[in-house]
Amino acid sequence: MNSEALNVMASMHLPRRITWRMWRVLLLALAVPLTAAADEREQQWKTVEQMSAEDKALFDPSTSTPRDAAIPYIPAEPYPFQAPYTAEEMGFRSAEFVHIGRWPQAIVDVFGVVTSSGYINQGVSVSYTSLTGRPGLEGYIHDVKPGEPYARWTMFDTFPPESEGTQQLWLPYRTDKENRTKMDYYIYSEQLRRVRRQPQPLRDQRFPDNSQTFDDVIGRDPWELEWQLLGTDVLYETIRFPNTRPTITQNIGGQFVERQTAAIKMMGDSYPHYRADGGIDTFVLKATVREDWLPGYGEKTLIFWVDKHLFYPLRMEKFNAKGELMMIETRFAEHENKALGDFGYAALSTVYWNVEHDLVGFSLHDGQVQRNWKPEEEKMIFTPEFMRRKWLVEPIKSQAVIRDPEHFYLRPKLYPGKFPGERNPAVPAEIQARIDAQEAAGHLVFVTADGAPGAEPAPAK
């Protein structure tokens, strides 16, 4: 929508409650062609055959490469590889950057989800992480035997008030075909005052009251997927803030800092590879689930947009076996661990849009601090027994909880014209109507009882 259309909307002083009939009239009245600049930005994708000579020089089209003598499901070339890269090697590099950075740290995770009717469910949890081997994917592959835990994650809930004091301990495992257990999982309930071991969640299932799955949080191993390069593209945005949320307060270095949402860059201010027009050049990878590694897995195909220099995944789409769009994940990243160089980027914010249920979820990692845990601290903190003490070792504060449903993140763009035949981002008509209403309003528009946009949002929880 152009600025003139937005000015028309602003001058109307529209009431918060708008009927679906009014929305249809409004959308028709404001329907204008995309500007030439916006249209040009969405047409910059290229197939492998259309890639520039410079990009082709970075790509090795080989689909069968020598295997490591000790670990036959990884390439023989030592990680992190050298150009030109095969699609598989690009996939391995992207797996470096999972939801939680691969180094010891302390963060406060602010997370939540909003439904299409405007009901918000949110939580805040202080989390500590400890590693068994070296930081990074290389340590995960070579320093930990399959069937052994590679990390320990603790979580101490501080919001909402009724959940304060609830704790979790995750012990994620290094896996292979013979060792498929992904995690040991313990929980301490303030009501029960007991520690209970839980069955590990199904990897492809949503967490209760959230839009993301277990694997979206803990990560998938790159050898569980078959990799293919689709081509290149330019991303100009990932996470989208509404026009109702001009600022956000973040905990940076222990200080609360108010930031203009329009000024937040996809890979942080220090990322050196932005284009002159502010975009990021990306490779677009298609990852197909390998049935011999993940039998019965509910996801069939993943499409990743990874930046060309670090292979950081900025956008991911998930499709089921029928080729139907399941979810879109978008990220903001920051260079949090500079000692690790290019491998020190970590997710600042992640938005997960579950299409089937039209759930928009988010996770924001606030107040990130690197920690070199002492051996006695690791033995004490990262155990089920420690949770009984109800001791928040290092409190970290955040002010990133969303107070109004209309301040929630927007649904990601669909980009229907990109890579046809490889991806089909079509959505049901009723969801498309909500997207149209969102784009016209500049913020989420919630549905009435009959599913049409125009309802007053429920109070935030």
Secondary structure as UniProt FT lines:
FT   HELIX           3..12
FT   HELIX           20..30
FT   HELIX           36..41
FT   TURN            42..43
FT   STRAND          46..47
FT   HELIX           48..50
FT   HELIX           53..57
FT   TURN            72..73
FT   TURN            79..80
FT   HELIX           87..94
FT   TURN            95..96
FT   STRAND          105..114
FT   TURN            116..117
FT   STRAND          120..131
FT   HELIX           136..142
FT   TURN            146..147
FT   STRAND          151..159
FT   HELIX           161..163
FT   TURN            164..165
FT   STRAND          167..173
FT   STRAND          183..189
FT   TURN            190..193
FT   STRAND          194..198
FT   TURN            203..204
FT   TURN            208..209
FT   HELIX           214..218
FT   HELIX           222..224
FT   STRAND          225..235
FT   TURN            243..244
FT   STRAND          247..252
FT   TURN            253..254
FT   STRAND          255..260
FT   HELIX           261..263
FT   TURN            266..267
FT   TURN            269..270
FT   TURN            272..273
FT   TURN            276..277
FT   STRAND          280..289
FT   TURN            291..293
FT   TURN            295..296
FT   STRAND          301..307
FT   TURN            308..310
FT   STRAND          313..319
FT   TURN            321..322
FT   STRAND          325..335
FT   HELIX           338..344
FT   STRAND          345..354
FT   TURN            355..358
FT   STRAND          359..370
FT   HELIX           375..381
FT   HELIX           384..389
FT   HELIX           405..407
FT   TURN            416..417
FT   TURN            421..422
FT   HELIX           429..441
FT   STRAND          446..447
FT   TURN            449..450
FT   STRAND          453..455
//
